[in-house]
């Protein structure tokens, strides 16, 4: 309940548009390795072999925007962090969606997590 009213409005706006909101601490937990419970998760086994090549089609800035979206940040917060306008963030997300073949932010964030998991899996195998 210690969230600013502007943040609540942004969260509600995302939810009303069927978008995903993940607080930063949850997004960080999801993006990191599974907890030490020993259980295997879907994140440990890459599902989409095409995630890596598709991710390589993105520009450096598109990858930055996608990562921040996957952390649950709003367009306004992303724009402020990267020093660009909200319109530019929307444009980057439009381009990302087209390049990776998804229709919304939630699917884009899921794609990013899968690509990160594949990269981690490849790194541990090499």
GUROTOR-796931 format. One line per field, with one value per residue: residue in one letter; z negated, x negated, y negated of N, C-alpha, C in turn; residue number from 1. Coordinates in steps of 0.02 Angstrom, whole numbers, plus 50000, padded with zeros to 5 digits. Layout:
BEGIN
residu a/...
n_Z Z/...
n_X X/...
n_Y Y/...
ca_Z Z/...
ca_X X/...
ca_Y Y/...
c_Z Z/...
c_X X/...
c_Y Y/...
num NUM/...
***
This chain:
BEGIN
residu x/x/x/x/x/x/x/x/x/x/x/x/x/x/x/x/x/x/x/x/x/x/x/x/x/x/x/x/x/x/x/x/x/x/x/x/x/x/x/x/x/x/x/x/x/x/x/x/x/x/x/x/x/x/x/x/x/x/x/x/x/x/x/x/x/x/x/x/x/x/x/x/x/x/x/x/x/x/x/x/x/x/x/x/x/x/x/x/x/x/x/x/x/x/x/x/x/x/x/x/x/x/x/x/x/x/x/x/x/x/x/x/x/x/x/x/x/x/x/x/x/x/x/x/x/x
n_Z 50000/50001/50119/50242/50298/50438/50484/50449/50535/50659/50649/50640/50765/50851/50814/50850/50986/51013/50992/50921/50755/50661/50509/50479/50391/50403/50540/50549/50473/50549/50665/50621/50572/50525/50358/50218/50204/50273/50362/50531/50661/50788/50842/50843/50946/51107/51217/51343/51485/51572/51508/51477/51607/51651/51554/51586/51695/51648/51613/51513/51428/51435/51370/51244/51207/51211/51108/50997/51003/50974/50843/50787/50796/50830/50983/50964/50857/50918/51022/50950/50886/50995/51061/51166/51263/51215/51326/51411/51342/51357/51495/51510/51443/51528/51642/51589/51558/51686/51742/51662/51664/51577/51491/51383/51232/51126/51188/51253/51143/51091/51197/51188/51064/51095/51195/51119/51031/51120/51163/51044/51024/51136/51108/50992/51040/51133
n_X 49959/49892/49874/49862/49998/49996/49927/50017/50122/50060/50036/50169/50214/50137/50185/50320/50309/50279/50146/49988/49933/49793/49717/49555/49473/49532/49520/49381/49356/49419/49344/49221/49119/49203/49267/49182/49248/49239/49330/49381/49418/49524/49450/49320/49306/49290/49421/49447/49358/49329/49313/49187/49126/49226/49217/49095/49124/49169/49137/49009/49069/49204/49195/49160/49276/49369/49319/49342/49481/49510/49478/49585/49603/49678/49721/49693/49600/49498/49465/49416/49305/49224/49208/49289/49439/49610/49684/49584/49546/49663/49659/49541/49584/49687/49613/49535/49635/49679/49562/49535/49652/49766/49917/49940/49883/49866/49845/49727/49642/49641/49579/49453/49408/49401/49301/49194/49181/49145/49023/48950/48952/48880/48756/48720/48703/48601
n_Y 50060/49945/49874/49750/49645/49622/49733/49835/49802/49826/49963/50012/49968/50048/50176/50163/50162/50289/50321/50372/50348/50346/50327/50256/50335/50460/50487/50492/50605/50703/50696/50738/50881/51034/51056/51133/51257/51371/51417/51441/51326/51253/51152/51196/51284/51248/51199/51147/51161/51059/50938/50880/50847/50756/50657/50604/50528/50409/50236/50156/50060/50099/50222/50175/50105/50211/50292/50208/50198/50331/50330/50274/50138/49979/49889/49756/49757/49830/49745/49635/49694/49729/49611/49569/49535/49576/49610/49657/49771/49846/49862/49938/50055/50093/50125/50229/50324/50356/50411/50524/50591/50580/50526/50442/50357/50446/50570/50537/50515/50645/50711/50650/50700/50837/50834/50787/50893/50994/50944/50948/51085/51130/51070/51138/51265/51255
ca_Z 50000/50002/50189/50261/50337/50510/50497/50447/50598/50712/50640/50660/50838/50881/50802/50889/51056/51013/50991/50860/50711/50612/50471/50493/50353/50430/50605/50537/50448/50605/50713/50593/50568/50476/50288/50201/50183/50309/50410/50597/50684/50861/50861/50849/51009/51159/51256/51411/51511/51614/51468/51484/51671/51654/51511/51621/51744/51614/51602/51443/51392/51430/51317/51180/51193/51197/51041/50947/51005/50940/50772/50766/50795/50875/51036/50935/50819/50967/51057/50903/50874/51055/51087/51229/51251/51210/51394/51437/51309/51391/51561/51501/51426/51589/51683/51555/51567/51756/51755/51626/51679/51521/51499/51325/51187/51086/51230/51264/51082/51089/51247/51161/51012/51129/51228/51066/51006/51171/51162/50983/51035/51184/51074/50944/51078/51168
ca_X 50000/49847/49862/49889/50060/49981/49909/50079/50159/50025/50049/50238/50220/50110/50231/50381/50293/50259/50073/49960/49894/49753/49673/49485/49445/49558/49489/49312/49358/49438/49289/49162/49122/49253/49246/49144/49293/49222/49382/49369/49473/49527/49399/49256/49305/49314/49476/49447/49290/49319/49308/49121/49120/49272/49190/49038/49151/49186/49083/48987/49120/49264/49181/49163/49347/49400/49298/49377/49550/49514/49471/49649/49602/49725/49689/49668/49540/49447/49444/49375/49242/49182/49201/49326/49509/49656/49701/49529/49552/49718/49634/49495/49624/49722/49563/49517/49691/49678/49503/49537/49716/49813/49968/49947/49825/49860/49813/49659/49604/49633/49527/49389/49388/49381/49237/49144/49171/49107/48955/48919/48943/48824/48695/48701/48685/48537
ca_Y 50000/49887/49858/49684/49649/49628/49803/49874/49789/49861/50034/50024/49959/50109/50231/50152/50177/50359/50325/50401/50306/50382/50283/50268/50390/50523/50496/50513/50674/50746/50696/50771/50954/51058/51060/51193/51310/51431/51433/51415/51284/51245/51104/51230/51319/51203/51226/51121/51158/51000/50877/50851/50812/50699/50605/50573/50481/50346/50188/50149/50021/50140/50270/50140/50092/50275/50313/50167/50220/50395/50316/50247/50065/49945/49852/49693/49773/49850/49683/49595/49728/49730/49543/49564/49519/49632/49628/49697/49837/49881/49879/49995/50115/50113/50159/50292/50369/50379/50453/50588/50623/50581/50475/50398/50351/50506/50620/50514/50529/50718/50726/50628/50748/50899/50821/50783/50961/51031/50918/50975/51156/51136/51051/51190/51324/51241
c_Z 50000/50072/50204/50302/50413/50528/50496/50512/50656/50709/50662/50735/50874/50874/50843/50963/51063/51021/50924/50821/50662/50574/50484/50456/50377/50497/50597/50514/50506/50654/50687/50592/50517/50406/50274/50177/50218/50361/50478/50619/50760/50885/50874/50916/51063/51202/51329/51438/51551/51574/51477/51550/51677/51612/51546/51675/51714/51609/51528/51402/51384/51376/51249/51160/51175/51127/50988/50946/50966/50864/50744/50764/50846/50930/51010/50897/50866/51002/51013/50893/50935/51086/51156/51213/51245/51279/51425/51406/51344/51460/51558/51486/51487/51635/51655/51568/51637/51769/51721/51632/51619/51528/51438/51281/51147/51126/51245/51203/51076/51138/51220/51108/51044/51162/51176/51038/51056/51171/51101/50992/51082/51150/51026/50980/51111/51124
c_X 49957/49828/49896/49952/50048/49963/49971/50118/50126/50037/50120/50248/50193/50159/50295/50370/50265/50183/50051/49924/49859/49711/49601/49457/49470/49526/49417/49309/49373/49380/49228/49171/49175/49224/49215/49188/49277/49274/49364/49430/49471/49473/49331/49250/49333/49367/49471/49377/49277/49309/49241/49112/49166/49245/49133/49061/49166/49124/49065/49041/49184/49255/49185/49236/49382/49381/49335/49451/49558/49505/49535/49651/49651/49686/49658/49603/49483/49420/49398/49307/49196/49172/49233/49399/49551/49676/49647/49529/49606/49697/49586/49534/49663/49674/49543/49572/49692/49621/49507/49604/49762/49862/49976/49884/49813/49824/49741/49615/49591/49578/49458/49363/49365/49313/49181/49129/49131/49034/48917/48905/48884/48758/48672/48679/48616/48477
c_Y 49937/49867/49792/49693/49655/49700/49847/49865/49826/49936/50051/50018/50022/50167/50225/50168/50247/50367/50353/50347/50351/50330/50303/50328/50458/50538/50519/50585/50722/50751/50732/50846/50974/51062/51127/51250/51375/51451/51405/51376/51280/51197/51139/51266/51273/51236/51207/51116/51095/50936/50843/50814/50751/50641/50569/50525/50412/50301/50186/50113/50061/50193/50237/50128/50157/50300/50273/50183/50285/50387/50284/50171/50037/49909/49787/49704/49793/49788/49642/49628/49724/49661/49535/49547/49583/49657/49673/49767/49877/49904/49939/50059/50139/50151/50227/50344/50398/50427/50521/50624/50631/50523/50429/50401/50414/50561/50601/50528/50604/50739/50708/50677/50814/50891/50818/50853/51003/51009/50946/51049/51169/51121/51106/51254/51316/51247
num 1/2/3/4/5/6/7/8/9/10/11/12/13/14/15/16/17/18/19/20/21/22/23/24/25/26/27/28/29/30/31/32/33/34/35/36/37/38/39/40/41/42/43/44/45/46/47/48/49/50/51/52/53/54/55/56/57/58/59/60/61/62/63/64/65/66/67/68/69/70/71/72/73/74/75/76/77/78/79/80/81/82/83/84/85/86/87/88/89/90/91/92/93/94/95/96/97/98/99/100/101/102/103/104/105/106/107/108/109/110/111/112/113/114/115/116/117/118/119/120/121/122/123/124/125/126
***
